[in-house]
Structures are given as structure tokens and as C-alpha cells.
Amino acid sequence: MSSHNGHDLIIIGGGASGLAAGIYAKRAALDVVLIEKGAVGGQMNMTDDVENYPGFPRINGAEISSRMLEHADSLSLDIIYDEVVEIEPGLDVHTVKLTDGRELPTCSIILATGGQPKMLEIPGEQENYGKGVSYCGVCDGFFFRNKTILVVGGGDTAAEEALYLAKLADKVYMAHRRDELRASKILQKRIFDDCKIEMLWNTITMEIYSENGAVSGVALQNNATGENSELAVDGVFIFIGFIPRNELAPAGVKMTAEGYIVTDEKCETNIPGIFAVGDLREKYARQIVISAADGSTAALAAAHFVEAKKATGDGVCEAPAHLLQEE
């Protein structure tokens, strides 16, 4: 048993960016621990076919998660399965507080907490969550074999999920509030070529109906004509955007109006030693490969930060006495 003077780096979140950060941090010989409150892999686990990850023309998202975790395990990355409740920044040492009461001192932190799907916030949505309302086709599509489904959204995620659900369902309606999709051209072509998918242009979903504890239909409105209509469906899958999980960002961290954390090219926030990566960070595009790149960038930057701190001497990265943990 020896006293632990604090970690060089703590990574919060085990998705693509967090795992990539862990791999790079271990290769940089940092004393690093990754904390994940759920299943390692994050949003990747909910993605069916990934066709734009370099080197893999087509791969399942869960398989990417598995391979990344296997890589991290081969480097003996320490993973704590617990939830972080607070980050307390300090001049020399930051503190990560867990639900079990532990307070982990660290010289640097990488926030890789990702985000969550945006809700429509319409009548019947929350009441029917898990009863026909879903935000993950890969997770719940199996329950809608040979049934009729409404997909709400017009971006890449909505298109990908609609194509996946069309493999299972008898009919897929795709409601989009505009008169053209925002999805990539290749996905648009596949949508238009799939005979099971029917587009509902300029269409807003106003309410979700249910009967006998299950979704039975929706109320729709055409925002170009003002016409109201109803559509019988067995399930509603919603893909209209993403909300960053920024609750753990310490006070003073700069964010956009949408809640994404602002960083520099090293993925470092305005608080020295605290980095933000993946879907939590403000950036142009949100893809698995970009999240992984964020993680690697932040880990390399964190390694440089830690080395610079230690080079100044005076035990800069050592924890205060009250935070020393016995291992």
C-alpha cells in the first residue's frame, strides 16, 4: 500500500473521444484513469452501420467500441465505473468528486461526456417514451418488425436510422420540417431509392397519440399550407439534434449559446489543464473519427501540460494532503 499523490490526467466519459484519449495518454506514460458511469462506447453503441470510419468501409458502431476498449485494455488503462458529480478546479490541482464520496486529485482533466438526443417537447412524447417513442433505432427497431414507423428529422442521423428501420418495418414515414434534407447526398439517394420510405415534406409533428399503453398515431401539420392531418403509426423515432452534456463543466468555462464548450486547437478550455472533446466541444462536424481525433489531441496536449507543470518543480501536480488516497 502506498500513498497516491494524484493522477496526471482524469478522463471523464468512455465514448470514442474518451477511449482515444485514454489510449494516447497511456502511450504518453501518463498516470491516467478513465471514469465512465455507463457502458463504454457511448453513442457508438447505438449506431448500426458506420461507413465513414477510415480503414473500415463498413463496420458496426458497437464493434468500434469493442475494438477501442480492447486496445485500451492492452495498454492497461484503468477504468472506474462510477459517476462524477462535480469538478472542482484549482490553481495547481483539480479535484474530481464521485458519487461514492471519493475525491480524486489530478493535474489535468479531459471532459468527454458527449450529449443526449434533443426532444420534440410535444404532448405524448414523454408519456410514451419506451412505449413506441424512441431516440435509437438500433436499440428499439427490433420491436417494430413489419410495423409502421414515423422518423422525425432530416439530418444524417435521421437518414441513417430511417434506412436501418426500413430493413425491419413494413413502412417508414420520414417527417421533415423543410422541403429538402440536410443529410449527405449519398444518404439522400438511398432514402429516395428505398421503396419503404415515404417523405413528408414541410411537416411538423404536433402530438403523439397512444391507445392501450402503446403509440397509435401522430398529429401532423404542414408548415407551408397550415393543413393539419393525422397518421396512424406504431412507433415514433426522433432524431432532431443533440444536447451537449455540459453539467460537469466548472463555472467559468466558456460555452456557446447552445451549450457547447469553447476550446482552442488543443481542445483546451479557458481553464488551464481542463480539456473538452467529442460532441461536447464546439466544432464544425460531429463524427466518430473527429471525436477520436479530439481525444488524441487533448491527450497529447495534456501530456505536454503535465510535463511543463512538473518541470517547474515544487510538487506542482501533487495533491493537497487532505486528498491523498491510500492504494
Secondary structure, DSSP 8 states (H G I E B T S, - for coil): --EE--EEEEEE--SHHHHHHHHHHHHTT--EEEEESS-TTGGGGG-SEE--BTTBSSEEHHHHHHHHHHHHHHTT-EEEES-EEEEE--SS-EEEEETTS-EEEEEEEEE---EEE-----TTTTTTBTTTEES-HHHHGGGGTTSEEEEE--SHHHHHHHHHHHTT-SEEEEE-SSSS--S-HHHHHHHHH-TTEEEETTEEEEEEEEETTEEEEEEEEETTT--EEEEE-SEEEE-S-EEE--TTS-TT--B-TTS-B---TTSB-SSTTEEE-GGGB--S---HHHHHHHHHHHHHHHHHHHHHHHHT-TTTTS--GGG-EE-
